[in-house]
């Protein structure tokens, strides 16, 4: 079984490697969705002894918050890159001669 730290690191690596918004959404759902891997960890807290639940829950919530923040940051970077690419493609060269009428 993979430890929480390993899962956390793998999730952050996948987010960092995402290449577009669609891929990023797939990663977000895989980790944070209703049946996501980190969500399943939260659901499994009931199986732990009562004394260990608060600490485990705090660690899982910290990992989940870190992944959510990484997804939001990566989304902003991807959106900025998309805007930059669109602007570069639509740029008009004002140094070209005008059209004569």
N, C-alpha and C positions, 0 to 999 in steps of 0.2 A: 504494500500500500504506500502510496506517495505521501510524503509529509506535507503539512500546510506550507512550510517555507519553500519547498520544491514547487508546489502548485503555484504559489504566489510568483515566484521567479519565472516560471514557464508562462504564466498569464501575461506578465509584464513584457517578456520577450516577444510573445506573439503580437501584442499591441504595438510594440515598437517596430515590428517587421511588417505591419499591415501596409498595403500598397494603395488602397482606395477606400472610399466610404462604405461600399458594400462589404468588402472583406472585413473592415473594422466592425460593422454591425454583426457579422457572423461570429466574430471573436467575442463581442460583448454578450451575445445571446448564449454562446457556449459556456462562458464563465459566470455571467451575472443573471441570466434569464431564469424563468420560473423553474426550469429543470437544469439549471447551470451547475457546474462543478462546485463553485463556492457556495451556492445556495443549498446544494445537497449537504455540504458540510454543516451548514447551520441547522438543517433539518435533523442531522444525526446527533445533535447535542443531547437529545433525550436519552440516548444510549449510554452516555457518560455518567460516572458517579456524580452526585449532587455537588460535592466539594470541588470538582474540577470544571464544572460547567461555566462559571463566570469567567475564568481565565481563558478557557478555550473559546468562548463566545466573543470575548474582547479581541482575541487574536484573529479570529475569522472576520469580524467586523472591520478590523484594521486592514486586513488584506483586501476585503471587498471595497473599502473606501479608496485604497491605493489604486486598485484596478480601475475603478470608476473615474478617478482623477486622471489616470494615464490615458484612458479612452477619450475623455473630454479634451485633454491636451493634444492628443494625436489627431482628433477630429479637427481641431482648430488649425493645426499645421497642414493637414490635407486640404482643407477648404481654402486656406491662404495660397497654397501652391496651385490649386485649381483656378483661382481668380487670377493669379499671376500669369499662368499659362494662357488663359482666355484673353487677358489684356495684351500679351505679347503677340498672340495670333491676330488680334483685331487692330493692331497699331497701324496708324496711317503715317506714311512718310511725307512730312510737310515740305521736304526739300525738292520733291519731284515737281516738274513743271505742271501748271494747271491745264485744264482742258479749255481749248478755245471755243468760243461759241459763235 
